[in-house]
Amino acid sequence: MSETGNYILLLHLPADQALAIGKLGTFDFPAGWYAYVGSAFGPGGLVGRLKYHLKPVERPHWHIDYFRRVARLQEIWLSPGSERREQAWVDLLLAIPGATVPVEGFGASDSNRESHLIYFDVCPSLEDFAVGVRARFPEARVLRAYAAQSIRPAHKS
C-alpha cells in the first residue's frame, strides 16, 4: 500500500476573482495566497493524491478543483503518517497572523472545521508552519514535496 498522510496545497491567485465552487456557490476571492488542507488515506495514498493535484483540472470533483482552475499551485507540503491531522492543521494555519477563512464549508464536508481553505495576503512559510506541527506532534515530519518556479519575492537580508 502507498504511504498515507496529510498535505497542504499552497496556491497563488494573482488577481481578485469571482468563482463558482460547485454546489457551494459563487464567491469573491481576493488576490493572494491560499493554503488548502487535505489528506490521502485512500488507494494510492499521498503519491496518487498529489499526482491528481498536479494535473490540470478537466472535470472538477472536489471544491479545490474549481479553485485550482484559476489559482497557480506553488508548493505542496506533506507529512507522511497514519493519523488524520487535517483539522489540527487547519487550526495551526489559522494561528498564523493574518490568516482568514475566505469561504465557509470549503473542503470541509467531512470536517467540524469551518473551512479547509485558508487565505493569506502574504505567503506563509513552510518553516513557520512546521514549527507549529512539531510543537503539537513532535514525531511528525513536514516536507516540501513540490515547488513551482516561485513568483514569491526574494527575502531581504
C-alpha positions, 0 to 999 in steps of 0.5 A, a space after each residue: 500500500 502507498 504511504 498515507 498522510 496529510 498535505 497542504 496545497 499552497 496556491 497563488 491567485 494573482 488577481 481578485 476573482 469571482 468563482 463558482 465552487 460547485 454546489 457551494 456557490 459563487 464567491 469573491 476571492 481576493 488576490 493572494 495566497 491560499 493554503 488548502 488542507 487535505 489528506 490521502 488515506 485512500 488507494 494510492 495514498 499521498 503519491 496518487 493524491 498529489 499526482 491528481 493535484 498536479 494535473 490540470 483540472 478537466 472535470 472538477 470533483 472536489 471544491 479545490 478543483 474549481 479553485 485550482 482552475 484559476 489559482 497557480 499551485 506553488 508548493 505542496 507540503 506533506 507529512 507522511 503518517 497514519 493519523 488524520 491531522 487535517 483539522 489540527 492543521 487547519 487550526 495551526 494555519 489559522 494561528 498564523 497572523 493574518 490568516 482568514 477563512 475566505 469561504 465557509 464549508 470549503 473542503 470541509 464536508 467531512 470536517 467540524 472545521 469551518 473551512 479547509 481553505 485558508 487565505 493569506 495576503 502574504 505567503 506563509 512559510 513552510 518553516 513557520 508552519 512546521 514549527 507549529 506541527 512539531 510543537 503539537 506532534 513532535 514525531 511528525 515530519 513536514 516536507 516540501 514535496 513540490 515547488 513551482 518556479 516561485 513568483 514569491 519575492 526574494 527575502 531581504 537580508 
